[in-house]
């Protein structure tokens, strides 16, 4: 096994991260809160401040280019999150993360390679097995992918709206790549110029990962992403550091017979680096405060087994639509609900049971484990 590190970042992947945030109206404050809820308990005070400083710099870059970002129906189509269960997909990221060439750093080169690889993939004997934000997954089949693609998409366990969008995307791949090219080129120059200010932080993270990426760590990362350890042992692992992707770690097993790409956000730090076992009580208390409000609690109960939209929720819990809208904004910001689907002007929500389980697990660690000790 050999580890290679890309010195340059890929403009297309950086631009996609910016567009996903922009289209889905995600603030960096929300990212900070989610990241600290998940990992903040293990930060030392010094590491915690370093993380917050990095996040502030990244947020400044985002705000500096936000005015250039195109707000168009095509941008909405390509970069809106499609939620289902405890995961989501973004069509634009699916296009980029399965057919890339990690050696390409410019938008134009990268998108051209995506087109070539999709045409090659369509002619292979494969079945489409799944689709999440990190790309498509395939398995060996007895017929060409292009001949069974419609059946494979129809068989996916995802909402019908997403199936239809995915079918449009994959049957007219080249034209959507060109639409993405138009979107990215509107702000590529400004984005890359502003990202230069993160160079010192990027070098620091590269130095950390050069030391950290031993065989055992790579095997742990592969395990966490459902990739067998033998896949790591037999390939060259190529690390690409993404500066705007603050809380992602993606390893793509489908990419190449010999090489395995690993994408790490600039703020990602692997679990065994943290030193403090105490849970971040401030963020925990914030979620408990929200749950203690009767109306929000009732909404979460309502949505735990069935999706519903704003006006329907308002009727069932006896609140006006404006109040429900404010409640849904808070609940979604804290990760307690997610958007299941959109139908016309209605947005259907579901309770995020995984986040509820995480909350219960934190409570158990605070009270039961400390009591047991």
Secondary structure as GFF3:
##gff-version 3
##sequence-region A 1 373
A	DSSP	beta_strand	2	5	.	.	.	ID=ss1
A	DSSP	alpha_helix	11	23	.	.	.	ID=ss2
A	DSSP	alpha_helix	28	39	.	.	.	ID=ss3
A	DSSP	three_ten_helix	40	42	.	.	.	ID=ss4
A	DSSP	alpha_helix	45	65	.	.	.	ID=ss5
A	DSSP	three_ten_helix	66	68	.	.	.	ID=ss6
A	DSSP	alpha_helix	73	79	.	.	.	ID=ss7
A	DSSP	beta_strand	81	84	.	.	.	ID=ss8
A	DSSP	beta_strand	87	90	.	.	.	ID=ss9
A	DSSP	alpha_helix	91	97	.	.	.	ID=ss10
A	DSSP	alpha_helix	107	122	.	.	.	ID=ss11
A	DSSP	beta_strand	125	132	.	.	.	ID=ss12
A	DSSP	beta_strand	135	144	.	.	.	ID=ss13
A	DSSP	alpha_helix	145	155	.	.	.	ID=ss14
A	DSSP	alpha_helix	160	171	.	.	.	ID=ss15
A	DSSP	alpha_helix	173	185	.	.	.	ID=ss16
A	DSSP	alpha_helix	188	195	.	.	.	ID=ss17
A	DSSP	three_ten_helix	196	198	.	.	.	ID=ss18
A	DSSP	alpha_helix	199	212	.	.	.	ID=ss19
A	DSSP	alpha_helix	215	224	.	.	.	ID=ss20
A	DSSP	alpha_helix	229	233	.	.	.	ID=ss21
A	DSSP	beta_strand	236	242	.	.	.	ID=ss22
A	DSSP	beta_strand	249	252	.	.	.	ID=ss23
A	DSSP	beta_strand	259	265	.	.	.	ID=ss24
A	DSSP	three_ten_helix	271	273	.	.	.	ID=ss25
A	DSSP	alpha_helix	281	291	.	.	.	ID=ss26
A	DSSP	alpha_helix	294	303	.	.	.	ID=ss27
A	DSSP	beta_strand	308	309	.	.	.	ID=ss28
A	DSSP	alpha_helix	310	317	.	.	.	ID=ss29
A	DSSP	alpha_helix	321	333	.	.	.	ID=ss30
A	DSSP	beta_strand	337	343	.	.	.	ID=ss31
A	DSSP	beta_strand	346	351	.	.	.	ID=ss32
A	DSSP	alpha_helix	353	363	.	.	.	ID=ss33
A	DSSP	pi_helix	364	369	.	.	.	ID=ss34
A	DSSP	alpha_helix	370	372	.	.	.	ID=ss35
###
